[in-house]
């Protein structure tokens, strides 16, 4: 390699390396949230939660911001405890956070064999069953 090309190679190589590392870091964050959610959904129990703190991250995926939510969990038939969950801010999570802003509790799914793993329950059938949202009057085909 010609020694005069070394500064140009460094000028191009270092930013590409940094961009690759940032991409790998963001992908690992997205993958960890997806794995966390699927782990809880594998063996869930229904419960309720009261949102205490919502922290917005700078990480985004598909335009959706990553959230870290601290909440007090009220499992059915058990004592309340604190837990932390992560999720992406989409429409259904935004709906639950709007409900939490009004001081109401929100539905959560709790991992049966590891109660510290909790996610917001955004399934439309549970939100309708609990009266948190109304079914649409429009018939979709």
VEXDREN-2710 file (C-alpha; in Angstrom, 1 decimal):
% VEXDREN-2710
k/r/px/py/pz
1/UNK/0.0/0.0/0.0
2/UNK/1.2/3.4/-0.9
3/UNK/2.1/5.4/2.3
4/UNK/0.5/8.5/0.9
5/UNK/-2.9/6.7/0.9
6/UNK/-2.8/5.9/4.6
7/UNK/-4.4/9.2/5.8
8/UNK/-7.2/8.7/3.3
9/UNK/-7.7/5.1/4.4
10/UNK/-7.9/6.3/8.0
11/UNK/-10.3/9.1/7.2
12/UNK/-12.7/6.6/5.5
13/UNK/-12.1/3.6/7.7
14/UNK/-12.5/5.2/11.2
15/UNK/-16.0/6.7/10.5
16/UNK/-17.1/3.4/8.9
17/UNK/-15.9/1.4/11.9
18/UNK/-17.7/3.8/14.3
19/UNK/-20.9/3.6/12.2
20/UNK/-20.7/-0.2/12.2
21/UNK/-20.2/-0.3/16.0
22/UNK/-23.2/2.0/16.5
23/UNK/-25.3/-0.2/14.3
24/UNK/-24.3/-3.3/16.2
25/UNK/-25.1/-1.6/19.5
26/UNK/-28.6/-0.5/18.3
27/UNK/-29.4/-3.9/16.9
28/UNK/-28.4/-5.6/20.2
29/UNK/-30.8/-3.2/22.0
30/UNK/-33.6/-4.1/19.7
31/UNK/-32.9/-7.8/19.9
32/UNK/-32.7/-7.7/23.7
33/UNK/-36.2/-6.0/23.9
34/UNK/-37.7/-8.6/21.5
35/UNK/-36.1/-11.5/23.5
36/UNK/-37.4/-10.0/26.7
37/UNK/-41.0/-9.7/25.4
38/UNK/-41.0/-13.3/23.9
39/UNK/-39.6/-14.7/27.2
40/UNK/-42.5/-13.2/29.2
41/UNK/-45.1/-14.2/26.7
42/UNK/-43.9/-17.8/26.8
43/UNK/-45.4/-18.3/30.3
44/UNK/-47.5/-15.3/31.3
45/UNK/-49.8/-14.4/34.2
46/UNK/-52.1/-11.5/34.1
47/UNK/-51.8/-8.7/36.6
48/UNK/-52.1/-4.9/37.0
49/UNK/-49.5/-2.2/37.3
50/UNK/-49.2/1.4/38.2
51/UNK/-46.7/3.4/36.2
52/UNK/-44.3/5.3/38.4
53/UNK/-41.6/6.6/36.0
54/UNK/-41.2/6.6/32.2
55/UNK/-37.7/7.2/30.8
56/UNK/-37.3/7.8/27.1
57/UNK/-34.1/6.6/25.5
58/UNK/-32.4/8.1/22.4
59/UNK/-32.5/4.6/20.8
60/UNK/-35.1/4.3/18.0
61/UNK/-36.3/1.4/15.9
62/UNK/-38.5/2.1/12.9
63/UNK/-39.3/5.6/14.2
64/UNK/-40.4/4.2/17.6
65/UNK/-38.5/5.3/20.7
66/UNK/-37.3/2.8/23.3
67/UNK/-38.9/3.3/26.7
68/UNK/-37.8/2.1/30.2
69/UNK/-40.8/2.0/32.5
70/UNK/-40.7/1.6/36.3
71/UNK/-43.9/0.4/37.7
72/UNK/-45.5/-1.1/40.8
73/UNK/-46.9/-4.5/39.9
74/UNK/-50.1/-5.9/41.5
75/UNK/-50.2/-9.6/40.7
76/UNK/-53.5/-11.4/41.3
77/UNK/-53.4/-12.9/44.8
78/UNK/-50.0/-11.5/45.7
79/UNK/-48.2/-8.6/47.3
80/UNK/-47.3/-5.5/45.2
81/UNK/-43.7/-5.1/44.2
82/UNK/-41.6/-2.8/42.0
83/UNK/-40.4/-3.9/38.5
84/UNK/-38.9/-2.3/35.4
85/UNK/-39.8/-3.1/31.8
86/UNK/-38.7/-2.0/28.4
87/UNK/-40.7/-1.5/25.3
88/UNK/-41.0/0.6/22.1
89/UNK/-43.4/3.5/22.1
90/UNK/-46.1/2.5/19.5
91/UNK/-49.8/3.3/19.4
92/UNK/-50.9/0.6/21.9
93/UNK/-48.2/1.5/24.4
94/UNK/-49.1/5.2/24.0
95/UNK/-52.7/4.3/24.8
96/UNK/-51.7/2.5/28.0
97/UNK/-49.5/5.4/29.0
98/UNK/-52.4/7.8/28.5
99/UNK/-54.5/5.6/30.7
100/UNK/-51.7/5.7/33.3
101/UNK/-51.5/9.5/33.1
102/UNK/-55.1/9.6/34.3
103/UNK/-54.0/7.7/37.4
104/UNK/-55.5/4.4/36.4
105/UNK/-53.7/1.1/36.6
106/UNK/-52.7/-0.7/33.4
107/UNK/-52.7/-4.3/32.5
108/UNK/-49.4/-6.2/32.6
109/UNK/-48.2/-9.7/31.8
110/UNK/-45.9/-11.3/34.4
111/UNK/-43.6/-14.2/33.7
112/UNK/-44.9/-17.0/35.9
113/UNK/-41.6/-18.5/37.0
114/UNK/-39.8/-15.1/37.2
115/UNK/-42.1/-12.3/38.5
116/UNK/-39.4/-9.6/38.0
117/UNK/-40.0/-9.9/34.2
118/UNK/-43.0/-7.8/33.4
119/UNK/-44.3/-6.3/30.1
120/UNK/-47.3/-4.0/29.4
121/UNK/-50.2/-6.1/28.2
122/UNK/-51.2/-4.4/24.9
123/UNK/-53.4/-7.2/23.6
124/UNK/-56.6/-5.7/22.2
125/UNK/-58.8/-8.5/23.6
126/UNK/-57.6/-7.8/27.2
127/UNK/-57.9/-4.0/26.8
128/UNK/-61.5/-4.5/25.5
129/UNK/-62.3/-7.1/28.2
130/UNK/-61.2/-4.7/31.0
131/UNK/-63.1/-1.8/29.5
132/UNK/-60.0/0.3/28.8
133/UNK/-60.8/0.8/25.1
134/UNK/-64.0/0.4/23.2
135/UNK/-64.5/-1.8/20.2
136/UNK/-64.9/0.0/16.9
137/UNK/-68.4/0.5/15.6
138/UNK/-67.0/0.1/12.0
139/UNK/-67.1/-3.4/10.5
140/UNK/-63.8/-4.2/8.8
141/UNK/-63.6/-6.8/6.0
END
